Amino acid sequence: MSGSIPVLREIRGVLQDDPSSERRWFHDDYFDLFVRETGDELVAFELCYSIHSNERALVWRRGQGYFHDGGTSGPEDFIGARLAPGDPLEADPIIARFELAAGRLPEALRRALNARLHEFALQNAEGSARRTRFRRADWQRTGGEQQEDLDRIR
């Protein structure tokens, strides 16, 4: 490894399907972050992690709350699992990795995401999953034909 810290880069040209909000996509080699914003306000996000192996996602929607999507095959393999009461958020390796990768996100978005991650970690240390396998929406796929679309928008 070159020693550089991977950072989330914004993927431009994301399909917009709701005129009342903006959909954004940020990516690095470990995370995909999909957000919906109304103005500067975060209204939903999917933080997909471990994207090349056993992909999982923490999903939050305003008014609906959280769910964790994807397997929980081991006690430490999902976001927030290694946090004990009183631990700082950065004690969890997935959250710590996200903190580093998110360093160049817009400040308001980064603060909103940090607040949601903190809230989730404090209330849901068990990490119960809604589905055992994470499934991306069609517009979120990056394999096969979808890779060509991704290459065109970079």
C-alpha positions in Angstrom: 0.0 0.0 0.0 1.3 3.4 -0.9 0.5 4.9 2.6 -2.1 7.3 1.3 -5.5 7.4 3.0 -8.4 6.4 0.8 -11.0 9.1 0.6 -14.6 9.0 -0.6 -14.9 10.5 -4.1 -18.2 11.8 -5.4 -19.6 9.9 -8.4 -21.2 12.5 -10.7 -24.2 12.1 -12.9 -26.2 10.0 -10.5 -29.8 9.2 -11.6 -32.1 11.7 -9.9 -35.6 10.3 -9.5 -37.2 12.7 -7.0 -37.3 16.5 -7.7 -37.7 17.3 -4.0 -34.3 15.8 -3.0 -30.9 15.2 -4.4 -29.3 11.8 -4.6 -25.5 11.6 -4.2 -23.0 8.8 -4.4 -19.5 8.7 -2.8 -17.1 5.8 -3.3 -13.7 4.4 -2.3 -12.3 0.9 -2.3 -14.2 -0.2 0.9 -17.3 2.1 1.1 -20.1 3.2 -1.1 -22.1 6.0 0.5 -25.5 6.9 -1.0 -27.2 9.9 0.4 -30.4 11.9 -0.1 -30.4 15.5 0.8 -33.0 18.3 0.7 -30.9 21.4 0.6 -28.2 20.9 3.2 -30.3 18.5 5.2 -29.6 14.7 5.2 -32.9 12.8 4.8 -31.5 9.3 4.1 -28.3 7.3 3.6 -27.0 3.9 2.9 -23.4 3.3 4.0 -22.3 0.1 2.2 -19.1 -1.4 3.5 -16.8 -4.3 2.9 -18.0 -3.9 -0.7 -15.7 -6.5 -2.3 -16.2 -9.3 0.1 -19.2 -9.8 2.5 -21.0 -6.5 1.7 -23.2 -5.0 4.3 -25.1 -1.7 4.6 -26.3 0.6 7.4 -29.4 2.3 6.2 -31.1 5.3 7.8 -34.2 7.2 6.6 -35.6 10.2 8.4 -38.9 9.2 10.1 -38.2 5.5 9.6 -35.0 4.9 11.5 -32.2 2.4 10.9 -31.7 -1.1 9.7 -28.6 -3.1 9.0 -28.6 -5.0 5.8 -26.3 -8.0 5.2 -24.9 -10.8 7.1 -23.7 -10.8 10.7 -21.7 -13.9 10.5 -19.3 -13.0 13.3 -19.5 -10.9 16.4 -17.2 -8.1 15.1 -18.0 -7.9 11.4 -20.7 -5.2 11.4 -20.6 -1.5 12.1 -20.6 -0.7 15.8 -20.2 -4.2 17.0 -16.9 -3.6 18.8 -18.2 -0.6 20.8 -18.6 -1.0 24.5 -20.6 1.5 26.6 -18.5 4.6 27.0 -16.2 3.9 24.1 -15.5 6.6 21.6 -17.0 6.0 18.2 -13.5 5.6 16.7 -13.0 2.4 18.8 -15.0 0.6 16.2 -12.6 -0.2 13.2 -15.3 0.2 10.6 -16.4 3.6 11.9 -12.7 4.7 12.3 -12.1 3.7 8.7 -15.2 5.7 7.6 -14.0 8.7 9.6 -10.8 8.8 7.7 -12.4 8.2 4.3 -15.1 10.9 5.0 -12.6 13.6 5.6 -13.3 15.4 2.4 -17.1 15.2 2.4 -18.9 18.4 2.7 -18.8 19.5 6.3 -22.6 19.6 6.9 -23.0 16.1 5.4 -20.0 14.7 7.4 -21.5 16.1 10.7 -24.9 14.7 9.9 -23.5 11.3 9.1 -21.3 11.3 12.3 -24.4 12.1 14.4 -26.4 9.2 12.7 -23.5 6.7 13.2 -23.2 7.7 16.8 -26.9 7.3 17.4 -27.0 3.9 15.7 -23.9 2.6 17.6 -25.4 3.6 20.9 -28.8 2.1 20.3 -28.0 -1.0 18.3 -24.9 -2.7 19.4 -26.4 -6.1 18.5 -26.5 -5.2 14.8 -29.6 -7.2 13.9 -29.9 -7.6 10.1 -33.1 -7.1 8.1 -31.8 -9.4 5.4 -28.8 -11.8 5.5 -27.6 -10.7 2.1 -27.3 -7.1 1.0 -29.0 -6.3 -2.3 -28.2 -3.1 -4.2 -30.8 -1.3 -6.2 -30.3 -1.4 -10.0 -28.9 2.2 -10.1 -26.3 1.3 -7.4 -24.7 -1.6 -9.3 -21.2 -1.4 -10.6 -20.7 -4.8 -12.3 -21.2 -5.9 -15.9 -23.1 -3.4 -18.0 -23.5 -1.0 -15.1 -19.7 -0.6 -15.0 -19.8 1.0 -18.4 -22.3 3.5 -17.1 -20.1 4.2 -14.0 -17.0 4.7 -16.3 -18.9 7.2 -18.4 -19.9 9.3 -15.4 -16.5 9.5 -13.7 
